[in-house]
Amino acid sequence: MDFKFTEPPLRKEEGEEEIKVVISGDYSDDVGTRVVKIEDGVEEIGENAFREFENLEELYVPSSVKRISAAAFAGCKNLRRVILSAGLSEIGDEAFSSCPSLTEITVPDTCLRIGEGAFEACASLGYVKLSENIQMIGASAFAFCFNLREIYVPDSCVLIEFCAFSSCFSLERARLSEGMRLVDESLFEGCRSLVEVELPSGLIKLGRRAFKDCTSLASVILPETLVSIGFDAFSGCSSLVRISLPKELSEIEDNEIFGACDKLREISFGGSEERWRLMTRGAGVRVQRSDLSVYTPKILFLDIK
């Protein structure tokens, strides 16, 4: 079936440099916008430009486009195919949020930033190829992408904000950037299929609820550089059997970070027993099981020099 490509007038914004922008109202949500090819020469797709277009199914973005603005394609429930070209540098907040028919996305290597909630609640999104030069991924960027099975974050990335991959129920494997020093709050919370995660070797802080309710996570290797573990970081990891804590660890924000880790039997600590007592304020680490019973797992002190 042949579709008509709508070519809107180009708009110019005032500023130091005039840029060509597609804005809300340039396109109409009708059968002519089932397939949209943004005209070459457009440099930005403006906020809400195609928001909640029910007819939109395919989108082709040329290399001239540098930025896709906030909520530009949010709520396009039938959008199933998106082709982004090299030249794009930023995907704005909620740009493609709640596009439940979108199944895959390849972010070109020119893209440096993915905004907050950019692909949030894209329930069918099963494949994501990130830019090899990505520097920052915003909060909840891929949250509630129920079909996503794995994610590889290139070493160029220095920051992934909180909840970026939370509630990705099918996510099995994740590899984080070597450039990261923080795993932010709730980054993988609710990823109940997660079985393997590769953390950066220079990680310093594991944020609150980072792996909360990752019920399939049986083991995790924490880097020797880790200094701090936040509240509820491993709470609800019901398959976790044992874990090794590095000797440089100096802060456990809460003594019940392993709450509802029903199978946890052993914790090995690279430091001394004295350092452990100081870090846990003399209370040790307790585990409250799902049935509300409380026990103290075995602690092995390795006292690595």
Secondary structure, DSSP 8 states (H G I E B T S, - for coil): ----------EEE-SSS-EEEE-TTSS-SSGGGSEEE--TT--EE-TTTTTT-SS--EEE--TT--EE-TTTTTT-TT--EEE--TT--EE-TTTTTT-TT--EEE--TT--EE-TTTTTT-TT--EEE--TT--EE-TTTTTT-TT--EEE--TT--EE-TTTTTT-TT--EEE--TT--EE-TTTTTT-TT--EEE--TT--EE-TTTTTT-TT-------TT--EE-TTTTTT-TT--EEEE-TT--EES-TTTTTT-TT--EEEESS-HHHHHHHTTTS---EE-TTS-EE--EEEE----
